[in-house]
Amino acid sequence: MVISIIAILAALLLPVLGRVKVKAQMKKAQMEAGSIATAIHTYESDYSKFPVSSVGAVTAMSEASRLGEDFTYGTKGVICLGPHGPNALDAGFSTPAGTLYPITSPGGYQTNNAEVMAVLLDMEYWPNPPTGPVPTINLQHAKNPQKTKYLNATMAGNYTSPGIGQDGTYRDPWGNPYIITVDLNYDDKTRDAFYRLQAVSQSSGTAGINGLANVHTPPTPPSGNSDYFECNDAVMVWSVGPDKLIDPVTAKANAGANKDNILSWKPQ
């Protein structure tokens, strides 16, 4: 009888404990996303530039300048984790439809947030076993000559755990990369590769969900009816959240698989 009562109580407690754990993880992700955004702003204040690649013909800065766009550090070079396990390298995030959706920036240069992390953490190399250390864009402290550590983050021992992985990618509490978009066309607004989508962010006309807006000019198509939804901030950082899903087609930013996404510009 006593054992049966204990079993019943345990069965009742497990879902509650699970919800508490997820809530704590979401709070942690919100803090990490905010810390990343703050670190980028602080770096920009110190150096009058953003912590991005800018040497060579095809870099984050050169592509942004060529296209008049911002740059999103997405899922290139990363294994994302879906509800049923790891997806293929470069395949992107899982969707409710069972397809995969990579987060990519306009142009020919694609990468993930490890580039930004190298500068903010003043890292010259990533361990990258078993092949060995890989130099970063901050080699010889080129991007961070003051050797300032702008970010406190836990170092992970592999390529899928939360924290800074052996490849330099910063992953959320569920093992997926944080997506970072930076205002590299310097118009004081930021257009993220996912949240720019009308299907995701449009509320009504030019008004967008989560404080975004679409006032792109010239209005062809008319403002609000194109994939130009933007944030009035120089940095956007987000995570796919505990469900490990995004929906670029059938759900708005505040519904379905997108509802639990963690956004630096929208406190929980």
N, C-alpha and C positions, 0 to 999 in steps of 0.2 A: 504493500500500500504506500509506504513512504517513498519507495523507489519510483512508483508510478507518478506520485505528486511532483517529485524532483524532475522527472522527465517532462511532465507537462509544463512546469515552470521554465525549464530550459528551452523548450520549444517556443514558448511565448517571448522569452527574452532575446533569443537569437536575432529575429528581425529588427527588434529595437536597437540592439547593439550594432547591427549592420547599418542602420540608418544614421546612427551617431557617428560611426566611422566615416561614412560617405560625406556627411556634413563637415566633419573635421578636415577631410581631404579637400573639399571644395574651398573651405576657408584658407587652407594652406596655398592652394593654387591661386586664389585671388591675391594673396599677399605676394606670392612670387611674381605673378604677372605685373602687379603694381611696382614691385621692386625693380624689375627689368626696365619698365618704362621710365622710372625715376632715374635709374643709372644712366640710361641713354641721354636723358635731358641734362643731367649733371655733366656728363662727358662733353656734350655739345656746348654747354656753358663755358667749360674750361678751355676747349680747343677751337671753338667757333666752327665746328664741323661735326658730322655724325661718325660713329665708329663703323665705317663700311669700307669695302675695297674700292680703290680709286686709281690704281696704277695698272696700265695696260689698256688694250683696245676694247676688251669685253669684260666689264666689271659692273658691280651694282651701280656705282656712280655714273659710269659712262653710258650704260643702258638707260638709266633714268633720264639723263640729259638728252640723249638721242630721241627718246620717245615722249619727253615731257610728262613722264609718269612718276609715281612713287615706286618703291621697291618692297616686295614681300619676301621675307625669308621663310620658305615653305617646307616641303617634304622631300626635296631632292636629296638623295644620298642617305635617306633615313628609312628604317623599317618601322612602320606605324603598327600599333596594336589595335585590333578590332575586338568585338565582343567574343569572337571565337578563336582568338589567337593572333599571331603576327601575320601581317600582310607582306607581300613581296617588296623587295627594295625598290624605292621610287614609286610604288603603286599608289601611295597616298592613304587617305582615311577611308574607313568603311562607311557605307550609307545604308539606310533602312531597306533600300531596294536590292541590296546584295551586291551592288557594284562598288568600285573603288574610285575615289576622287582625289587626285593629287592637287596640292596647293602650289601653284606656280605663278611667277611674276611675268608681266609682259616683257618680251624681248628674248634674247638668246642666252642670257646668263641666269642660271638657276642654282640655288644653294639653300642651305638650312641655317638655323640660328647660330651654328658653331662659329661662323665668321664674326658675328657680333660679340659672342662670348669671349673669344680670344682677346679682343681689345679691352672689354670691360674687366676681364680678370687678369689682364697683362700676361697672357700665355704666349710663348714663342713656339711651342710644339704641343701637339696632342699625342698621348701615348700610342693609340691606335694599334694594339696588339692584334694578331701575332706578327704583322709585317714590320712594325717598328714605328718610331716617332715620325710625325708628319708636320712640317713647318706650317705656321699660320700666317695670316696677313700682318701679324704683329711681330714678325721675326726681327730681332735686334731692336725690339720695342719701337718699331717704326711708327705705329699708330698710337702708342701710349708712352712717349719718351719720359714722362714723369713717373712712370711705373706705379700708377695709382690703381688700386683694386676698388672698382666702383660697385661691385656686387658681392654679396655673401651667398654662396650656394654650396650645397653638399656635393661632393665628388662621388660618382658611382663607379663601380668596378666592371661594368659591362656596357652593352649597347642598347639596353632596353629598360633598365631600372630608372626610377625617378632621380633627378639631379643631373649633374654634368657628366655625361658619358665619356668613355674612353676616346670617342671621336669628337668630343667637344660639344655635342648637341645637348641643350638643356631640355630635359623631359619633365612633364608634369607628374603629379602623384600617381597617375595611371599608366605611366610609361610612354606617353606620346609627346612629340616635340611641341614646344610653344611656338606659335606662329607670330612673327614680328614684322610689322610694316613701318617704314620710316619715310618721312616727308622729304624725298630726295629731289622733288621739283620745286621745293622751297616756296610753296604758296600758302603755307600755314594751315594746310588741311592734309589729311591722309586718306588715301584710297586703298583699302586692303583688297587682296585678290579674291577673297570670299565674300566679305561683307559689302563690297561694291555692288554685288548682284541685285538687280531689281527684284528678282524672284525671292530673294532672302530678306532684303532690308526695306523695301518700299512699304510705307504705311498708307499714305494717300497723297497723290500728286508728288510734289517735291519733298514732302515730309517723310523721314525715315524712322525706323525703329531704333531704340537705344541711342537716340540723340543724333543720328546721322541725317544727312540731307543731300539732295541732288539738285544743284543749281548750276550744272555744267553749261558752259557757253562755248560756241554758239548752240542754241537749242535745236539741234538736228540729230536725232529726234528731239521733240520738246523736252525741256527739263522735267525730270521725274520719270520719264519713260525710257531710260537707258541705264546701263550698268555703271553708273558714276556716283554711287552713294559714298559720301565721305564723312570723316570725323573732324571736328574742329580742334585737332590736336596734332602735334608733330609725330606722335608715336602711337601705334595700336599693337597691343599684345593680347593673344587669346589662346585658349585651350579648348579641345573638343569635349572636355568634361568627363564625368564618370561613366556615361553610356558608351564612350569611345566611338561616337557616330556624328556625322554631319549630314545635312540634307540640302543640296544646292537647288532642288527643283520643286519639291512639293510642300515644304514647310517654311514659314517665315522665321525670322531670327528669334522670335519669342515663343515659338511653338515646336512641337514634335521633337525631333532629334537635336534641334538647335537650342532648345529652351535651357538646357543645363550647361551650355558652353560658358566658360569663364572669360570675362572681358575686362581688360584693364581700365576701360573708360566707362564701365558700368558696375559699381560696387554691388555685391550680393546683398 
